[in-house]
Amino acid sequence: MRNFIYILLIFIISCNSEPKVNNNAPQLINDTIKENNKNVPDSLKDPENYYYLTNLPTTEAAKLILNGYVETQDYQIMYNCLDSLNSKQKATRDYFFKVLIKMFENQEVALGQNMGPYLIKYIDNNQEEFLNRIVNMKKENLYSFADAVGFTFSDKDDKGESWLKKLSTLLDSANAKQKEKLKYFINQTRTSAHAIMAE
């Protein structure tokens, strides 16, 4: 009975809590959230909720991420941004690749672990573009990229070796800088895929 009372008390308190507003965010953000949420449940304005900001267009939410007003956490909106990496429009991919880099710079573990399928799809669909992008990536961002892909392969029987072998064929057409970065990416992906299962 005592446990039931504690649970009931916690439930009542959590239902009455006010959604958090980022006082450091520009007024435009808070106005946009208010405007878009007139008849929307408070959960979409609550940074503790998985569906935080999903009522905003993905490009608007991406702008907030790029400007550092939204922490890179395990939110649905982050996956919407990752999904945009596979747009047919290069300009859209360019924009969301910047968002991806921002995510790498400030990512939560759960998000990093779930990025892999989006990143694999991006590489599979845009191999030349991937080669060109990795040349300019900081080593720590390339590491995060490879780590996320490696995590995805960690539970596969071949640990992603068949995919990595196929990716290695890009070395034939790569320039010296691309080869260096691609070899690092492949080795780090392999290391991550094997290390995660060993833990």
N, C-alpha and C positions, 0 to 999 in steps of 0.2 A: 504494500500500500504506500509506503514511504517513497519507493522508487517512482510509482505512478504520479505522485504529487510533484516530485522533482521534474519529471518529464513534462507534465502539464504546465508547470511554471516556466520552464525553458521555452516551450511552445508558445505560450502567451507573450512572453517577452520578445521572442523573435518575430512574431506577427506584428507587433506594435513598433518595431524599429523603423526609423526614417531612412530612406535611401541616401547614400553618401553623394555629395556634390564636390567635385574637385575645385576648391577655391583658387587654385593656381591656374586653372584652365581659362583661356580667354572667354569673355562673356559670350562670344559667338557660339562656342561649344555648348555652354549651358542653355543659351537661347534655342539652339537647334534641337537639343535634347528635349526641352520643354515643348517646343512647337510640334515635334514629331511624336510626342507622347501624350497628347491631350487626352486621348481615350485608350491609352495603352497601359496595361498593368505595370506597376512600379518595378517589377522584377527586371525589366529591360533597362532601367536606369540605375540598377544596383550593381556596383562593381564586384560584388561577391557572387553574382549570379552568372552561370555559364552562358546565358543568352544576352548578357550585357551588350547594349548598343546594336543588337541585330535589327532593330527597327530603322537604323540609318542605312543609306545606300553604302555598299562596300567601299566605294571610293572615298566617301566622307569619313568613314571609320578609319580607312587607311591613312588619310591625312592626319587624323588625330594620333595614330601610331607613329607616323613619321616625325611629327612635331613633339613627341614625347609626352603627350597628354594622357595616353592610355598605356598602362603597363602591359608588357607582352606576357600574357598568362594563357591558361588553357580555356579560352573563350571560343565560342562558335564563330565569332566574327574573324578570328585569326585564321580559321580554316577556310572561311569564305575568301579571305585575301590570298591564301595559299592556292586555292582552287583557280584564282585568276591568273596564276602563273601559266596556266595552260590555255589561255585565250588564243584565238586565231589571230588576233591583232597584236603586232609586235610592240606598238606603243603601250598597250595595256600590260604586256609582259615586262617591258622595260620599267614601267612605274611600279608594278608589284614586286619586281626583283629588288628594288630599293627598300620596299617594305619588308621583304624577306631578310635582307641584311640587317635592318633595324631590329627585327625579331631575334636574329642570332646574337645581337649585341646585348640583349636584355631578355633572355628567354627563361621560362620556367621549365623544369625538368619534364613535366607531363607533356607540355607542348612539343618540346624537342623530340620526345619519343614518338609522338604521333605525326610528325612532319614527313617522315620517310616516304609513304606512298605518294604524296603530292610531289615530292622532289624527284622520285624515280620516274613518275609520269612526265614531269617537265623535261628531264634529261632524255628520256626515250623519244619524246616528240620534237625536241629542239637541240639535237646533238652539236651542231656547229655553233649555235648560239651559246650553249653551255661552255664549249671550249673557249670561246672568245671572252665570256664573262669570268671564268675562273682565273684568267691571267691577272685581272685587276683586283681579285679578292684578297683581303688580308688573310694571313695564315690561320688565325683563330676562327674566322668566319668559314673558311674552307673546311677546317677541322669540324666545326659544328654541322656543316652540310653533310660531310662524310659520316659523321657519328649518327646523325638521324637516319641516313640511308642504311648504315650498318645495323642499327637497332632493328630496322624492319626485317633485315635478312637473318637476324640472330636465331629466329625460331624455324627457319627453313632448313630442310635436310642438307642442301648443298651450301648453306650460308651465303647464298648469292653469287657463288663462283661462276655459274653459267652467265649471269648478267654482267659480272665484272669482266669476264673473258670477252664478251661481245663489246663492252665499252672500251676495252683495250685496243680494239681494232682502230679506234680513233687516233691512236698514237702514230699510225702510218701516215696520216695526212696532217698531223700537228706540227707547228713550228717549235723551236727549242723551248720557249717559255711555256707554251701550252703543254708540251711533253712533261716538263718538270712539275707543273701544277697537277696535271692529270695523273701522273705516277703517284704523287703525294695523296691525291684524292682516293685512288684505287687502293693503295696500301692502307690508308686510314680507315676506309670503309671495311676492308677485309679484317683489320685488327679489331674494329668495333663489333663486327658481326660475331667474331669468335670470342672476344673478351666478355661480352655481355652474358653469354650462356655459361661461362666459367664461373661467374660470380655466385 
